[in-house]
Amino acid sequence: MSTILGQHFLVNRNVAKKMAAELGPMAGPVLEIGPGRGALTEWLLADPAVTELAVVEYDAGLAADLQTRFGPRLRVMVDDIRRSDPELIFSQRPFHLAGNVPYYLSKELIDWVLLRCQRLISGLLMFQKDFVDKLLAEEGGKSYGAQSVLFQLHFHTRRCFVVQPGSFSPAPKVISAVIRFGPRTDRPPESGGAFHQFVRAAFARRRKTLANNLPSQFDRRRLELLLANLGLPAATRPEQVSPETFRRLYNGLTRS
C-alpha cells in the first residue's frame, strides 16, 4: 500500500473514463504519472489514437502488476517521475501527459512540467483541489504565487471537474480536481531560465514590495518607472502583479 508515499488509488471507473474523455483523441505518445492500480491506464489504452503509452510508477510491486495485467501494449518504468526524462523515453517526440498526482509531489511536478513545456502537446492531471486553486489563482489573492504566474504564462488551462474522496482507496480527507492544459503559442521562449528566476525572486518574501524582493542586478529606478507606466505604484507587492505584467516588467528590465 502506498499511502506512505501519499498515494490514494483511484478506484472509480467512471471518473477514470471521464478523465480519458477530457483528453480527447491523443494522437502520439502518452506518459502517465503514478498509474497505481491502472484505473486510468485502462481507458488510455482503449483510445485507438494512442500510439504509445508509457507509465512511470515508483512502487515496483505495482509496476509489476501493471505489466502483467496489460502486457506488451504498456511500457512500464519503475522510477521517480522527478528524475524521469520523457525526451529520452519518447526519443525527443512531443507527448501528452496524464495522471493522478500524489499530493506531496504537486509543487515539484508542476516545476517538472514547466521545464518540459516545449515538448508537451497537452496535459490532464488530478491534484488536490486547494492546489489547483493556487495554480489558477488570479492576482490579488493570498493563493497567488510564482507557480501561478509561470503556469498561466506557459499554458492555457481549464478546470474540468472535481473528484470526491470516495472515488479513492483509501479515501483522502480532501477534494481533488482535474485540470486540462496545453502550451500557449505566446509562452515565454525559455523554460526554467532567467525569467523563471525573476518571477520566483519576486515572491521570495511576500510581505515585501516587488522592488525590495528583486536582486540588485535589476535597476530599482527603472522598475519603478515601468510600474508607473503600467499604472502601478512603486510600493506594488508581487501578488498584485498579473502574469502578463510580470512578462512586460521582465522584458523592460532586461532590454538593453
C-alpha positions as CSV (number, residue, x, y, z in Angstrom):
1,M,0.0,0.0,0.0
2,S,1.4,3.4,-1.0
3,T,-0.2,5.7,1.5
4,I,3.2,6.2,3.0
5,L,4.1,7.8,-0.4
6,G,1.0,9.9,-0.4
7,Q,-0.8,7.8,-2.9
8,H,-4.6,7.4,-2.9
9,F,-5.6,4.9,-5.6
10,L,-8.4,6.0,-8.0
11,V,-11.0,3.2,-7.9
12,N,-14.0,4.9,-9.5
13,R,-14.0,3.7,-13.1
14,N,-16.4,6.4,-14.2
15,V,-14.0,9.1,-13.0
16,A,-11.2,7.4,-14.9
17,K,-13.2,7.1,-18.0
18,K,-14.2,10.8,-17.7
19,M,-10.6,11.8,-17.4
20,A,-9.6,9.9,-20.5
21,A,-12.6,11.5,-22.3
22,E,-11.4,15.0,-21.3
23,L,-8.1,14.4,-23.0
24,G,-9.9,13.5,-26.2
25,P,-8.2,11.9,-29.2
26,M,-4.5,11.8,-28.2
27,A,-2.5,11.2,-31.4
28,G,1.0,10.4,-30.4
29,P,2.7,9.0,-27.3
30,V,1.2,9.5,-23.8
31,L,3.1,9.5,-20.5
32,E,1.1,8.6,-17.4
33,I,2.3,9.6,-14.0
34,G,1.7,7.3,-11.0
35,P,-0.7,4.8,-12.6
36,G,-1.2,2.9,-9.3
37,R,-3.6,0.1,-10.0
38,G,-4.3,1.1,-13.6
39,A,-7.7,2.7,-13.4
40,L,-6.8,5.5,-15.8
41,T,-4.3,3.3,-17.7
42,E,-7.1,1.0,-18.9
43,W,-9.0,3.9,-20.5
44,L,-5.9,5.4,-22.1
45,L,-5.1,2.1,-23.7
46,A,-8.7,1.9,-25.0
47,D,-8.1,5.0,-27.2
48,P,-7.0,3.9,-30.7
49,A,-5.3,7.2,-31.3
50,V,-2.7,6.5,-28.6
51,T,0.3,5.2,-30.5
52,E,2.4,4.5,-27.4
53,L,1.6,4.6,-23.7
54,A,4.4,4.7,-21.1
55,V,3.8,4.8,-17.3
56,V,6.2,5.9,-14.5
57,E,5.4,4.1,-11.3
58,Y,7.6,4.4,-8.1
59,D,6.3,1.3,-6.5
60,A,8.0,-1.8,-8.0
61,G,5.2,-4.1,-6.9
62,L,2.5,-2.0,-8.6
63,A,4.7,-1.7,-11.7
64,A,5.0,-5.5,-12.0
65,D,1.2,-5.9,-11.6
66,L,0.6,-3.4,-14.3
67,Q,3.0,-5.1,-16.7
68,T,1.3,-8.4,-16.0
69,R,-2.2,-7.0,-16.5
70,F,-1.6,-5.0,-19.6
71,G,1.3,-6.9,-21.3
72,P,3.4,-5.5,-24.1
73,R,1.0,-2.8,-25.0
74,L,2.2,-0.9,-22.0
75,R,5.7,0.3,-21.3
76,V,6.3,0.3,-17.6
77,M,9.2,2.1,-15.9
78,V,9.9,1.9,-12.2
79,D,11.2,5.4,-11.3
80,D,10.6,8.7,-9.5
81,I,8.9,11.0,-12.0
82,R,11.0,13.8,-10.8
83,R,14.1,12.0,-12.2
84,S,12.4,10.8,-15.4
85,D,13.1,12.4,-18.7
86,P,10.3,12.0,-21.3
87,E,12.6,13.3,-24.0
88,L,14.6,10.1,-23.6
89,I,11.5,7.9,-23.2
90,F,10.0,9.1,-26.4
91,S,13.2,9.9,-28.4
92,Q,12.6,13.7,-28.5
93,R,9.0,13.3,-29.7
94,P,6.2,15.6,-28.3
95,F,4.0,13.8,-25.9
96,H,0.8,14.0,-23.9
97,L,0.8,13.9,-20.1
98,A,-1.8,12.3,-17.7
99,G,-2.1,11.2,-14.2
100,N,-3.4,11.4,-10.6
101,V,-0.6,13.2,-8.8
102,P,0.3,12.3,-5.2
103,Y,-0.4,15.4,-3.1
104,Y,3.1,15.7,-1.7
105,L,4.5,15.8,-5.3
106,S,2.2,18.5,-6.7
107,K,4.5,21.6,-6.5
108,E,7.6,19.7,-7.7
109,L,5.6,18.1,-10.5
110,I,4.5,21.5,-11.8
111,D,8.1,22.6,-11.9
112,W,8.9,19.4,-13.8
113,V,6.1,20.2,-16.3
114,L,7.3,23.8,-16.7
115,L,10.8,22.6,-17.6
116,R,9.3,20.4,-20.4
117,C,6.6,22.7,-21.8
118,Q,8.4,22.8,-25.2
119,R,7.7,19.1,-25.7
120,L,4.3,18.9,-24.2
121,I,1.3,18.5,-26.5
122,S,-1.3,18.5,-23.8
123,G,-1.8,17.5,-20.2
124,L,-4.6,16.2,-17.9
125,L,-3.7,16.0,-14.2
126,M,-5.5,15.5,-11.0
127,F,-4.4,17.4,-7.9
128,Q,-5.8,18.3,-4.5
129,K,-8.4,21.0,-5.3
130,D,-6.7,23.5,-3.0
131,F,-3.5,23.2,-5.1
132,V,-5.5,23.7,-8.3
133,D,-7.0,26.8,-6.8
134,K,-3.5,28.2,-6.1
135,L,-2.2,27.2,-9.5
136,L,-5.0,29.0,-11.3
137,A,-5.4,31.9,-8.8
138,E,-5.7,35.5,-10.1
139,E,-3.5,38.3,-8.8
140,G,-4.6,40.0,-5.6
141,G,-5.2,36.9,-3.5
142,K,-3.2,35.0,-0.9
143,S,-3.2,31.9,-3.1
144,Y,-1.5,33.7,-6.0
145,G,2.2,32.9,-6.3
146,A,5.2,32.3,-8.5
147,Q,3.8,29.0,-9.8
148,S,0.5,30.7,-10.6
149,V,2.3,33.2,-12.8
150,L,4.6,30.8,-14.6
151,F,1.9,28.1,-15.2
152,Q,-0.6,30.6,-16.6
153,L,2.0,32.2,-18.9
154,H,3.1,28.8,-20.3
155,F,-0.3,27.1,-20.6
156,H,-3.9,27.6,-21.5
157,T,-5.7,25.8,-18.6
158,R,-9.3,24.6,-17.9
159,R,-10.8,23.2,-14.8
160,C,-12.6,20.0,-15.8
161,F,-14.3,18.7,-12.7
162,V,-13.9,17.9,-9.0
163,V,-13.5,14.4,-7.6
164,Q,-14.9,13.4,-4.2
165,P,-12.9,11.5,-1.6
166,G,-15.0,8.3,-2.1
167,S,-13.5,7.8,-5.6
168,F,-10.2,6.7,-4.0
169,S,-8.9,4.0,-1.8
170,P,-8.0,4.9,0.9
171,A,-10.3,7.9,0.8
172,P,-8.3,11.2,1.3
173,K,-9.7,13.9,3.6
174,V,-9.7,16.5,0.8
175,I,-11.5,17.0,-2.5
176,S,-9.5,16.6,-5.7
177,A,-9.8,18.4,-9.1
178,V,-8.8,17.7,-12.6
179,I,-7.3,20.2,-15.0
180,R,-6.7,20.1,-18.7
181,F,-3.9,22.3,-20.2
182,G,-1.9,22.9,-23.3
183,P,1.0,25.2,-24.3
184,R,0.3,28.8,-25.2
185,T,1.6,29.9,-28.5
186,D,2.9,33.1,-26.9
187,R,4.5,31.4,-23.9
188,P,7.9,32.7,-22.7
189,P,10.7,31.4,-25.0
190,E,12.7,29.8,-22.3
191,S,11.9,27.0,-19.8
192,G,13.3,27.4,-16.3
193,G,15.8,30.1,-17.1
194,A,16.3,33.7,-16.1
195,F,12.7,34.7,-16.4
196,H,11.6,31.9,-14.1
197,Q,14.3,33.0,-11.6
198,F,13.0,36.6,-11.9
199,V,9.4,35.6,-11.0
200,R,10.5,33.3,-8.1
201,A,12.7,36.1,-6.7
202,A,9.7,38.5,-6.9
203,F,7.8,36.2,-4.5
204,A,10.7,35.4,-2.2
205,R,9.2,37.5,0.6
206,R,5.5,38.1,0.1
207,R,5.3,40.9,2.6
208,K,8.0,42.9,0.8
209,T,7.4,45.1,-2.2
210,L,8.4,43.9,-5.7
211,A,11.3,46.3,-5.8
212,N,12.6,45.1,-2.4
213,N,12.5,41.4,-3.4
214,L,14.2,41.6,-6.8
215,P,18.0,41.1,-6.9
216,S,20.3,44.0,-7.2
217,Q,21.0,43.4,-10.9
218,F,17.6,44.8,-11.7
219,D,17.7,48.6,-11.6
220,R,15.2,49.8,-9.0
221,R,14.5,53.2,-10.6
222,R,13.9,51.5,-13.9
223,L,11.5,49.1,-12.3
224,E,9.6,51.9,-10.6
225,L,9.3,53.8,-13.9
226,L,8.0,50.6,-15.6
227,L,5.4,50.1,-12.9
228,A,4.3,53.7,-13.2
229,N,3.9,53.3,-17.0
230,L,1.7,50.3,-16.2
231,G,-0.4,52.3,-13.7
232,L,1.1,50.6,-10.7
233,P,2.6,52.3,-7.6
234,A,6.2,51.9,-6.6
235,A,5.1,50.0,-3.5
236,T,3.4,47.3,-5.5
237,R,3.7,43.8,-4.0
238,P,4.3,40.7,-6.1
239,E,0.8,39.3,-5.5
240,Q,-0.7,42.5,-7.1
241,V,1.1,41.9,-10.5
242,S,-0.7,39.9,-13.2
243,P,1.2,37.2,-15.2
244,E,1.3,39.3,-18.3
245,T,2.6,42.3,-16.4
246,F,5.4,40.2,-15.0
247,R,6.4,39.4,-18.6
248,R,6.3,43.1,-19.5
249,L,8.3,44.1,-16.5
250,Y,11.0,41.5,-17.2
251,N,11.2,42.5,-20.8
252,G,11.5,46.1,-19.8
253,L,14.2,45.5,-17.2
254,T,16.4,43.3,-19.4
255,R,16.0,45.3,-22.7
256,S,19.4,46.8,-23.5
